[in-house]
């Protein structure tokens, strides 16, 4: 399936970012783009909605097109058996066990071959996102174009069986891009650090009027007069929503607070419904636990929930980067997050937020912030500035343009 980059309701132009990042930054991006006018780029991933990869592509592709690049975005297709295998890959690459039958690898290769046969690969730069379409490298002809593997997940402790299967494909790319230095592997190809990013002008991150925030709280039966603890994430065991509930239950002994677990699923994730049921069973009948299964078009609601929250939590067991952390920091919210994956690149302990390593540690840090609102506010201010400097979509565009120039000039 091919998709057009889904532009927001109101088209955002590069100049709209000048008040956020400054004229010099935008001028530098335009200067890079002028040298790439007419160049062709292809993006390939596994879903057009749901998850951080789709969000980034939806926002960065229009900027690249405004600069004169011709960008095509393709989404691979597959049956439930394929996405069960790739979900297993996802968990195993994050360090989990690999318990699927040996024929799973054949299922994976068969669907990649089906996609390869129906797609065309004639762009000068091809970027394959994550493991799901990794075997599409088989479509590469000798010295045809520049192929990049963009890995958005935590590869610091991959399951050996799955990594040994995938590594030969990775080695055939021109380079690999990772979200954290800890994710790099022993590979014969160049590896580059590419932080994921958020769009400060998107519906999920732009400023909202107070009336909309108030009405959103009313809609979800939340009390604005009591502290609101929130985790926004896909319903995925690696996001540890049950651990968040346990931490809230500890905090609740000391503070009259509310918990929001808001998220949804992704088209390539078959486990979301099972995890959602587990969360509901753990929450039991607590009226102050609000479990919100939101559709993919709930960006404004998520924005409002984050802005209304007292503290944002991200208690992941493994994490590629965690753009929900980036979103929270951008909104000047104090964040308590696990010290895993790419999160420490964002949450610098005691400077832009607080890190934790357990349910009890998460509860302790939440209690500390609820007891020290001035410190919480300071962390939020510093977190906002950190995101502005490092994790905005304009930075992603600039890094991508720089990489394209390098590759195209070193053929």
Secondary structure, 3 states (H helix, E strand, C coil): CEECCCCCCCCCCHHHHHHHHCHHHHHHHHHHHHCCCCCEEEEEECCCCCCHHHHHHHHHHHHHHHCCCEEEEEECCCCHHHHHHHHHHHHHHCCCCCCCCCCHHHHHHHHHHHHHHHCCCCCCEEEEECCCCHHHHHHCCCCCCEEEEECCCCCCCCCHHHHHHHHHHHCCCCEEEECCHHHCCCCCCEEEECCCCECCCCCCCCCCCHHHHHHHHHHCCCCCCCEEEEEECCCCHHHCHHHHHHHHHHHCCCCCEEEEEEECCCCCCCCHHHHHHHHHHHHCCCCCEEEEECCCCCHHHHHHHHHHCCEEEECCCCCCCCHHHHHHHHCCCEEEEECCCCHHHHCCECCCEEEECCHHHHHHHHHHHHHCHHHHHHHHHHHHHHHHHHCEHHHHHHHHHHHHHHHHCCC
